[in-house]
Structure formats: C-alpha cells, structure tokens
C-alpha cells in the first residue's frame, strides 16, 4: 500500500464507457501549474500570520515542471496541443511564460489576488469552470505543491469532471484503448494500470529530465496566446473555503546543554534514561 501521504488510484468501470469521447492519435493535454515561494526564500509572515508576505521571490512549483515536461514529450510522440493553466495575481503569469518558452502552445490565467486564498477544492472548481468549453484528452498536475503540499487539486478536479485518475505517475504509454501508466508505491514497488481517456494524472517528480527554454523558444513565447479569466467569470462555481489556515509560526530555535557526570557505565545508563523517558526517542 502507498504511504500515508500518498493518494490511491481511483478507477471504476463507470469511466470505461464514455460515449462522448472519440479516440484519436492526437493528444490535447492541459497542465495545471502553480507559482510558489522559492525554496530558499526567508519565511516572512503577513500581519495576520496566516500566510507569507508578498515580498518574497517566487518560482515554478517543481512537481508541475515535471508534469509540463511529460506533457511536452507526449505531444512530441503523438502530436497535439499542450495548454498550461494557473491561478493567482499578475506575478503568476511568469509561470505561464516559462512554460510557453519551453514549448507549451497556449496558456490560461485565472488572474486575481483572491485565487491565492482558495483551498484545493475551490481551486479545482475554478479550473473546471475555466475549461468547461475545452475538450482535453489528459490533464496533468504535479503530485503536490511545494508550499501547501496538499496533493488534492488534481484528484478533486478529476472527480468534478467525472474522469478516472491515477496518482504518483512515473511512466505513461498511450495504446489503442487509452493509456497504460506506471505508479510509484512504497518500498520500491510499482503498479501498472490501464486507463481510458480522458483522464487526470498527478505526476511524480523525477519522471523525466527537465529541459531548458531555448532562446528561440523565449522569443516565440511572446507571440503565444494567454487567455485571462477574471474571478467574476468563475465566481459562481466556487464557494466558501472548506479548509483554511488559522495561524502560521516560525519555530523558535532553542538550545540546552546538559552535562552528565559519572563513570562511563553510569553516563551510558543516564543517557539511555534521558533518551527513553525525557526525549522519548527510544
């Protein structure tokens, strides 16, 4: 079984018969991406101590970068289109620009500061509303975000769309009936699952080797379309957050040194007693 912080595959026979879906060798893939604080950014809490301040450096969520890379590789194998989507303030558009420079065809930006405060459920509902007129074969997300780490948005989006989904994906192979995926479990075990399309997959970091944006790719990205969606356009789809952060705090650094006297045997006995009864690590 996967470890406690991993999510299980959800797949039932009801997904096998989707009469509205027409199989094709061409893949249209949506990649959900997020802008997160840089890993080495100092933690500065806002006045309410509910999240960090805006004046930190941001970067692409690393698991999402692997999801984008896998989408680009699948398009290179089967042709088609790669679309990237994100939500957040104007600064979040940098995530989309980087994706377009690497080879994504177009982008969708749900632009508003309010999107930052949405929980995973409402974020998934906003994405579902934004793509309601699109017909994607696959939706990729990173396994989880580097900031919240909920690992929920992808699987909730699948449930909202009524699509099958699988998590912790390490390999994807398209076949005549859909796709065959390789899932990473614990202790070095893997699971292989056949799935119909359309489907949602959450991609594990390390599934591939990330590419760099080329100079020509950066130039071409300037002419690729970015569709902006205001909060008002998806407001009816979202509701009150079901999950919220009450308070954040930075752990205080403390140091206490205890000197143990006695013979080597006495010191060893006292040390074991402290480790077992005070620190409870034994």
HELIX and SHEET records of a PDB file:
HELIX    1   1 UNK A   13  UNK A   15  5                                   3    
HELIX    2   2 UNK A   62  UNK A   78  1                                  17    
HELIX    3   3 UNK A   90  UNK A   92  5                                   3    
HELIX    4   4 UNK A   93  UNK A  102  1                                  10    
HELIX    5   5 UNK A  113  UNK A  117  5                                   5    
HELIX    6   6 UNK A  120  UNK A  130  1                                  11    
HELIX    7   7 UNK A  153  UNK A  161  1                                   9    
HELIX    8   8 UNK A  215  UNK A  221  1                                   7    
HELIX    9   9 UNK A  231  UNK A  234  1                                   4    
HELIX   10  10 UNK A  235  UNK A  237  5                                   3    
HELIX   11  11 UNK A  264  UNK A  277  1                                  14    
SHEET    1   A 9 UNK A 190  UNK A 195  0                                        
SHEET    2   A 9 UNK A 179  UNK A 184 -1                                        
SHEET    3   A 9 UNK A 164  UNK A 174 -1                                        
SHEET    4   A 9 UNK A 199  UNK A 203  1                                        
SHEET    5   A 9 UNK A 138  UNK A 142  1                                        
SHEET    6   A 9 UNK A  27  UNK A  32  1                                        
SHEET    7   A 9 UNK A  80  UNK A  88  1                                        
SHEET    8   A 9 UNK A 106  UNK A 111  1                                        
SHEET    9   A 9 UNK A 226  UNK A 229  1                                        
SHEET    1   B 2 UNK A  35  UNK A  37  0                                        
SHEET    2   B 2 UNK A  58  UNK A  60 -1                                        
END                                                                             
